[in-house]
Amino acid sequence: MKSVKYLLSDVRIPEHWYNIAADLPGLEPLLHPGTGQPATVDDLTGIMPKEVAEQELSTEREIEIPDEVRQIYAQWRPSPLFRARRLEEKLGTPARIYYKYEGGSPAGSHKPSTAVPQAFYNKAAGIRRLATETGAGQWGSSLALAGALFDLEVKVFMVRVSYHQKPQRRALMHAYGATCLPSPSTETEIGRKILDGDPDCPGSLGIATSEALELAMNDPGTNYAGGSVLNNVVLHQTVIGQEAMAQLDMAEDYPDIVIGCAGGGSNLGGLAFPFLGQQLRGGQAVRVIAAEPEACPTLTRGRVAYDFGDTGGFTPLMKMHTLGHSFVPPAIHAGGLRYHGISPLVSRALDEGLMEARAVPQTACFEAGLAFARSEGIVPAPESTHAVRVAVDEALRCREEGRSQVILFGLSGHGHFDLAAYERHLAGELTDDGFDADAVDRSLAQLPVPGGAEG
């Protein structure tokens, strides 16, 4: 291993996105929700530009990144890779811990890596407005940023509980010129229907996605832009893993373990898929761990089935691990991980034994986040603390076993707008919401039957 500084960022911005679909043959297709037949590019162009629809269905290994996108990426990419030496010392572990830090983007997370290309393609297609959902607000603020850069209107439906928990995030969206509404809202039919049944509904990413899709489907000048789950989104995020590979090569090191927090799967896939792709093509094997919330354990407790990506049933059917599209997760602070399903690509990687999943409780994650902040100086976003928790646990395992392994994890964003949650944790006010098995059973009973009928 080469002796290197803490900061490893002197690499080129990737020129292509990596598509793991090329190395995972036999992926189950998206299905049209009405016919049950494989979705086509034409089926998708009602809510997204042709180029993005083609990326969604592509099996090409590399897709070129437009120069205009790379020029904007250059404001914060390549993002730094740090060696967590002080954390290693604090833990007394022989493990070498690296983290890929995405909090230096203008919006404070990894999300602009897909917001920028989606806005670019929509602007080129003549679209005037983008509609989307957001949980914790990382994605909403990133799309708001991209909308400002490309002179596009942006309307964000923010999960109601996060809308009230994280006022700074919605303020950032407004600063970029976007409109942000609590979801469920009274502006859509699906929102009004849900509020009629439950006026105090805390909302979910599935509900907010339905509201955004309803808006896009009813206005030819509006398209939908997704922040996670979809293949094209995971594709765009692979700049993270490609940069990390080049940076670790500078250090003459390579990970034994790659860890990412898992909600919709774009951060996890973006970091891990380039490493898994190399493994699938005969390269060095890595152990990939998806860290998800105990209260919303899609990978560890969900069922593999075709399901909608939204509560209202507007999206194509996706084969994935799911808790059921009607499931409303508990109001944990990691709002970006409160999603009923996950990327079909991540789901397939888990099914193929290329990945494992671990569910972790909220308070243990905040404890790890504080330990990380007091060692490395960065306060992680609540979502990122899930990856920190698992990385710390793996480092402690290495200490117990006397093994010197290389651990790489994704620090997907900073927690500057989440300090109220840290204050609540320090005051002993945060609790661990349990897994509601009965609610999941009720939700899974409503899984759709491919072809359009509900189960």
C-alpha positions in Angstrom: 0.0 0.0 0.0 1.3 3.4 -1.0 1.5 6.1 1.6 -1.0 8.9 0.7 -2.5 12.0 2.1 -5.9 12.1 3.6 -7.4 13.6 0.4 -7.4 11.6 -2.8 -9.1 13.6 -5.5 -6.5 14.0 -8.3 -8.3 11.9 -10.9 -10.3 12.7 -14.0 -14.1 12.9 -14.1 -15.3 9.8 -15.8 -16.2 10.1 -19.5 -18.8 7.3 -19.4 -21.4 6.1 -17.0 -21.2 2.4 -16.2 -24.3 0.2 -16.8 -24.2 -3.0 -14.7 -27.1 -4.4 -16.8 -24.5 -5.4 -19.4 -22.9 -7.7 -16.8 -26.1 -9.0 -15.3 -27.8 -10.9 -18.2 -31.4 -12.0 -17.9 -32.7 -9.0 -16.0 -36.5 -9.0 -15.7 -37.9 -6.2 -17.8 -40.1 -3.3 -16.7 -43.7 -4.1 -17.4 -46.4 -1.8 -18.7 -48.9 -1.5 -15.8 -51.9 -1.9 -18.2 -50.8 -4.7 -20.6 -48.2 -6.6 -18.5 -45.9 -6.5 -21.5 -42.3 -5.3 -21.4 -42.2 -1.5 -21.4 -40.7 0.2 -24.5 -39.0 3.5 -24.9 -42.2 4.9 -26.4 -44.1 3.8 -23.2 -41.7 5.9 -21.1 -41.4 9.0 -23.2 -44.7 10.4 -21.9 -42.9 11.3 -18.6 -39.2 11.4 -19.6 -37.1 12.4 -22.6 -36.2 9.8 -25.2 -32.5 9.8 -24.2 -33.3 9.0 -20.5 -35.9 6.4 -21.6 -33.2 4.7 -23.7 -30.8 4.7 -20.8 -33.5 3.2 -18.6 -33.8 0.2 -20.9 -30.2 0.0 -22.1 -27.9 -3.0 -21.7 -24.8 -1.2 -23.1 -21.9 -1.3 -20.7 -20.8 2.3 -21.2 -22.9 5.4 -22.0 -21.1 8.6 -22.8 -21.5 11.5 -20.5 -22.3 14.7 -22.4 -19.6 17.4 -22.3 -22.1 19.9 -20.9 -22.8 17.6 -18.0 -19.1 16.9 -17.3 -18.5 20.7 -17.3 -21.1 21.1 -14.5 -19.8 18.1 -12.7 -16.4 19.8 -12.5 -17.7 22.2 -9.9 -17.5 19.4 -7.3 -16.3 16.2 -9.1 -14.2 14.3 -8.7 -15.5 14.1 -5.1 -12.8 13.4 -2.5 -11.9 10.0 -1.1 -10.6 10.2 2.5 -8.7 7.7 4.6 -10.4 7.7 8.0 -7.2 7.4 10.0 -8.5 9.1 13.2 -11.6 6.9 13.2 -9.3 3.8 12.8 -7.3 5.0 15.8 -10.4 5.6 17.8 -11.7 2.1 17.1 -8.3 0.5 17.6 -8.9 -1.5 14.4 -6.3 -2.9 12.0 -8.8 -2.2 9.2 -8.1 0.5 6.7 -11.2 2.6 6.3 -11.9 4.9 3.3 -15.0 7.0 2.7 -16.1 8.6 -0.5 -17.5 12.0 0.4 -20.4 13.4 -1.6 -21.3 16.3 0.7 -19.2 18.8 -1.2 -21.7 19.2 -4.0 -23.6 22.5 -4.1 -26.7 20.7 -2.7 -24.7 18.7 -0.1 -25.2 15.2 -1.4 -24.6 12.7 -4.3 -28.0 13.6 -5.8 -26.8 16.3 -8.3 -24.9 13.5 -10.2 -28.2 12.5 -11.7 -30.2 15.8 -11.3 -27.8 17.5 -13.7 -28.0 15.0 -16.6 -31.8 14.7 -16.2 -32.2 18.4 -16.4 -29.9 18.6 -19.4 -31.8 16.0 -21.4 -35.2 17.6 -20.5 -34.0 21.0 -21.5 -32.8 19.7 -24.8 -36.2 18.1 -25.4 -38.0 21.4 -24.9 -39.6 20.6 -21.5 -40.4 23.6 -19.4 -41.0 22.0 -15.9 -39.9 19.0 -13.9 -41.9 17.4 -11.2 -40.5 15.1 -8.5 -40.8 13.6 -5.0 -38.3 14.0 -2.2 -37.9 12.5 1.2 -35.3 14.2 3.4 -35.0 16.9 0.7 -31.5 15.9 -0.7 -33.0 15.0 -4.0 -35.5 17.9 -4.2 -32.8 20.5 -3.5 -30.5 18.8 -6.1 -33.2 18.9 -8.8 -34.0 22.5 -7.8 -30.3 23.3 -8.3 -30.3 21.6 -11.7 -33.5 23.4 -12.7 -31.8 26.7 -11.9 -28.8 25.8 -14.0 -30.9 24.9 -17.0 -33.7 27.5 -16.5 -36.4 24.9 -15.8 -39.3 25.2 -13.4 -39.2 22.5 -10.7 -42.1 21.4 -8.5 -41.2 19.1 -5.6 -43.6 17.1 -3.5 -41.8 16.6 -0.2 -42.9 13.8 2.2 -45.0 15.6 4.8 -43.1 14.4 7.9 -39.8 15.5 6.4 -41.3 18.8 5.2 -41.8 19.7 8.8 -38.7 18.0 10.2 -36.3 19.7 7.8 -37.4 23.3 7.0 -33.9 24.2 5.9 -34.1 21.7 3.0 -37.3 23.2 1.6 -35.8 26.7 2.1 -32.9 25.6 -0.1 -35.3 24.4 -2.8 -37.0 27.8 -2.6 -33.7 29.6 -2.8 -32.9 27.7 -6.1 -36.3 28.8 -7.4 -38.3 25.6 -7.0 -41.7 25.2 -5.5 -41.9 22.7 -2.6 -45.2 21.3 -1.2 -45.9 18.8 1.7 -47.1 15.5 0.4 -49.8 14.3 0.4 -51.1 17.6 -0.9 -54.4 19.0 -2.1 -53.0 19.8 -5.5 -53.4 16.3 -7.0 -56.3 13.8 -7.1 -54.2 11.1 -5.4 -53.1 13.5 -2.6 -56.7 14.6 -1.9 -57.9 11.0 -1.8 -55.2 10.0 0.8 -55.9 13.1 2.9 -59.6 12.3 2.9 -58.9 8.9 4.3 -56.2 10.1 6.7 -55.9 13.8 7.3 -52.8 13.3 9.5 -51.0 11.0 7.0 -47.2 11.5 7.4 -46.6 10.8 3.8 -44.2 8.5 2.0 -41.9 8.5 -1.0 -44.4 6.3 -2.8 -47.2 8.9 -2.2 -45.0 11.8 -3.2 -43.9 10.0 -6.4 -47.6 9.4 -7.3 -48.3 13.2 -7.0 -45.3 14.1 -9.2 -46.3 11.5 -11.8 -49.9 12.6 -11.9 -48.7 16.2 -12.6 -46.4 15.0 -15.3 -49.0 12.8 -16.9 -51.5 15.6 -17.1 -49.3 18.3 -18.6 -47.3 17.8 -21.8 -44.9 20.5 -20.8 -44.0 18.7 -17.5 -41.8 15.6 -17.2 -41.1 13.5 -14.2 -37.5 13.3 -12.8 -36.7 10.4 -10.4 -34.1 10.7 -7.7 -33.4 7.0 -7.1 -34.6 3.4 -7.9 -34.7 3.8 -11.7 -31.9 2.2 -13.8 -31.0 5.6 -15.4 -30.6 7.2 -12.0 -28.3 4.4 -10.7 -26.4 4.6 -14.0 -25.7 8.3 -13.5 -24.4 7.7 -10.0 -21.7 5.3 -11.1 -19.4 8.3 -11.4 -18.9 7.8 -7.7 -17.6 4.2 -7.9 -15.5 4.9 -10.9 -13.8 7.8 -9.2 -13.3 5.7 -6.1 -11.6 2.9 -8.1 -9.1 5.4 -9.6 -8.4 7.1 -6.2 -7.8 3.8 -4.5 -5.5 2.8 -7.4 -3.5 5.9 -6.5 -3.2 4.6 -3.0 -2.3 1.1 -4.3 -5.2 -0.3 -2.3 -8.5 -2.1 -3.1 -11.5 -2.7 -0.9 -12.4 -6.0 0.6 -15.8 -4.5 1.7 -17.9 -1.8 0.1 -20.8 -0.3 2.1 -23.6 2.0 1.2 -26.8 3.1 2.8 -29.8 1.8 0.9 -33.1 3.5 0.3 -33.9 3.5 -3.3 -30.5 2.2 -4.2 -28.8 4.9 -6.3 -26.1 5.8 -3.8 -25.3 2.2 -3.0 -25.4 1.1 -6.7 -23.4 4.2 -7.8 -20.6 3.3 -5.4 -20.6 -0.5 -5.6 -21.6 -1.4 -9.1 -18.3 -0.4 -10.8 -16.5 -2.7 -8.3 -19.1 -5.5 -8.9 -18.8 -5.1 -12.6 -15.1 -5.6 -12.5 -15.6 -8.7 -10.3 -18.2 -10.0 -12.8 -15.6 -9.6 -15.6 -13.0 -11.6 -13.7 -11.6 -9.0 -11.4 -11.0 -9.0 -7.6 -14.0 -10.0 -5.5 -15.6 -7.5 -3.1 -18.1 -8.0 -0.3 -20.9 -5.4 -0.7 -23.2 -4.6 2.2 -26.4 -2.6 1.9 -27.2 -0.7 5.1 -30.9 -0.1 5.5 -33.1 1.1 8.4 -34.6 -1.4 10.7 -38.0 0.3 10.5 -38.1 0.1 6.7 -36.2 -3.1 5.9 -36.9 -3.5 2.2 -34.0 -5.9 1.4 -34.0 -7.9 4.6 -37.7 -8.3 5.1 -39.3 -7.5 1.8 -40.7 -9.8 -0.8 -39.3 -10.2 -4.4 -42.1 -9.4 -6.7 -43.3 -7.1 -9.4 -44.6 -3.9 -7.8 -45.3 -0.3 -8.5 -42.7 2.3 -7.6 -45.4 4.6 -6.3 -48.5 4.3 -4.1 -51.0 5.3 -6.9 -49.8 2.7 -9.3 -48.7 5.0 -12.1 -45.2 3.6 -12.7 -44.2 0.6 -14.7 -44.1 -2.6 -12.7 -40.6 -3.4 -11.4 -39.2 -6.7 -10.2 -37.7 -5.8 -6.9 -37.6 -6.4 -3.2 -40.7 -4.6 -1.8 -42.7 -4.0 1.3 -45.7 -3.2 -0.9 -46.5 0.1 -2.6 -49.1 1.0 0.0 -46.7 0.7 2.9 -46.2 4.0 4.8 -42.9 3.6 6.9 -42.5 5.1 10.4 -41.3 8.7 10.6 -37.6 8.0 11.0 -35.2 11.0 10.4 -33.5 9.2 7.5 -36.2 10.4 5.2 -34.3 9.4 2.1 -34.5 5.7 3.2 -38.2 5.6 3.8 -39.1 3.8 0.6 -41.1 0.6 0.1 -39.0 -0.8 -2.8 -35.5 -0.5 -4.2 -33.7 -0.4 -7.5 -34.3 -3.6 -9.5 -30.6 -3.7 -10.2 -29.7 -3.7 -6.5 -32.4 -6.3 -5.9 -31.0 -8.5 -8.6 -27.4 -8.1 -7.2 -28.7 -9.3 -3.8 -30.5 -12.2 -5.3 -27.4 -13.2 -7.2 -25.3 -13.3 -4.0 -23.3 -10.3 -5.1 -24.5 -8.3 -2.1 -25.8 -8.7 1.4 -28.1 -6.5 3.4 -28.1 -5.5 7.0 -30.9 -3.6 8.8 -29.8 -1.2 11.6 -31.7 0.8 14.2 -32.0 4.6 14.2 -30.3 5.3 17.5 -27.3 3.1 16.8 -26.8 5.0 13.5 -26.9 8.4 15.2 -24.3 7.1 17.7 -22.1 6.1 14.9 -22.7 9.4 13.2 -21.5 11.3 16.3 -18.4 9.0 16.7 -17.6 9.7 13.0 -18.1 13.5 13.4 -15.9 13.6 16.5 -13.1 11.7 14.7 -13.3 13.0 11.1 -15.0 16.3 11.5 -17.9 15.7 9.2 -21.5 15.4 10.5 -23.1 12.8 8.3 -26.6 13.0 7.0 -29.0 10.6 8.8 -29.1 8.4 5.7 -25.3 8.2 5.6 -25.1 7.2 9.3 -26.4 3.8 8.3 -23.3 3.2 6.2 -21.1 4.6 9.0 -22.7 2.2 11.5 -22.0 -0.9 9.4 -18.5 0.3 8.6 -17.8 0.8 12.3 -19.2 -2.7 13.1 -17.1 -4.2 10.4 -14.0 -2.4 11.6 -14.7 -3.7 15.1 -15.0 -7.2 13.7 -11.6 -6.8 12.1 -10.2 -5.8 15.5 -11.7 -8.8 17.2 -10.5 -11.2 14.5 -7.1 -9.5 14.1 -7.7 -9.0 10.4 -6.5 -6.1 8.3 -9.2 -5.6 5.7 -9.9 -2.6 3.5 -13.3 -1.0 4.1 -14.8 1.5 1.7 -18.1 3.2 2.5 -20.2 6.0 0.9 -20.7 9.2 2.9 -23.5 10.3 0.7 -24.1 13.7 2.2 -23.6 16.1 5.1 -26.0 16.5 8.0 -25.9 20.3 8.4 -29.6 20.5 7.9 -30.3 17.6 10.3 -28.7 19.0 13.4 -32.1 19.2 15.1 -32.2 15.4 14.9 -28.8 15.1 16.4 -29.9 17.4 19.2 -32.9 15.1 19.9 -30.6 12.1 19.9 -28.2 13.8 22.3 -31.2 14.7 24.5 -32.3 11.0 24.5 -35.5 11.8 22.7 -35.0 9.6 19.6 -36.4 6.1 19.7 -36.1 3.0 17.5 -39.3 2.5 15.6 -39.9 -1.2 15.2 -40.7 -3.1 12.1 -44.5 -3.2 11.6 -45.0 -6.7 10.2 -48.8 -6.4 10.2 -48.7 -3.2 8.1 -46.3 -4.9 5.7 -48.5 -8.0 5.4 -51.5 -5.7 4.6 -49.4 -3.9 2.0 -48.1 -7.0 0.4 -51.6 -8.4 0.0 -52.2 -5.5 -2.4 -49.3 -6.4 -4.7 -50.3 -5.9 -8.4 -50.7 -8.8 -10.7 -48.7 -8.2 -14.0 -51.3 -7.2 -16.5 -52.9 -4.5 -14.4 -55.2 -6.2 -11.9 -54.5 -5.8 -8.2 -53.6 -8.9 -6.2 
